């Protein structure tokens, strides 16, 4: 019922920027807190950014803090991840995820999320 489709990935040089988008389809987008995860072979899936239902609360992993910004446009049912000052270590498949909640809290906890997109590849060259 809930579908998430990411876009905006690509190849970029270190120091560059990308903006990822996650388009939501389903019922009541504003009942879901959202997050961006990334997956690299040989590493555990890592939540890099999360945003509460209203968008007022955000959380970032230490590795991306100050460089990435998560936002949402509830009128467009879309979540964004603005990635600046990209590093080769940021290379990964980036997925968005959704979790139904009655709270206004954001969380980086992977097990909290119920719905997942297919991912978009981000490659940062050195």
Rosetta blueprint (number, residue, H / E / L):
1 X L
2 X L
3 X E
4 X E
5 X E
6 X E
7 X E
8 X L
9 X L
10 X E
11 X E
12 X E
13 X E
14 X L
15 X L
16 X L
17 X L
18 X E
19 X E
20 X E
21 X E
22 X E
23 X E
24 X E
25 X E
26 X L
27 X L
28 X L
29 X H
30 X H
31 X H
32 X E
33 X E
34 X E
35 X E
36 X E
37 X E
38 X E
39 X E
40 X L
41 X L
42 X L
43 X L
44 X L
45 X L
46 X E
47 X E
48 X E
49 X E
50 X E
51 X E
52 X L
53 X L
54 X L
55 X L
56 X L
57 X L
58 X E
59 X E
60 X E
61 X L
62 X L
63 X L
64 X L
65 X L
66 X L
67 X L
68 X E
69 X E
70 X E
71 X E
72 X E
73 X E
74 X L
75 X L
76 X L
77 X L
78 X E
79 X E
80 X E
81 X E
82 X E
83 X E
84 X L
85 X L
86 X L
87 X L
88 X H
89 X H
90 X H
91 X L
92 X E
93 X E
94 X E
95 X E
96 X E
97 X E
98 X E
99 X E
100 X E
101 X L
102 X L
103 X L
104 X L
105 X L
106 X L
107 X L
108 X L
109 X L
110 X H
111 X H
112 X H
113 X L
114 X L
115 X E
116 X E
117 X L
118 X L
119 X L
120 X E
121 X E
122 X E
123 X E
124 X E
125 X E
126 X L
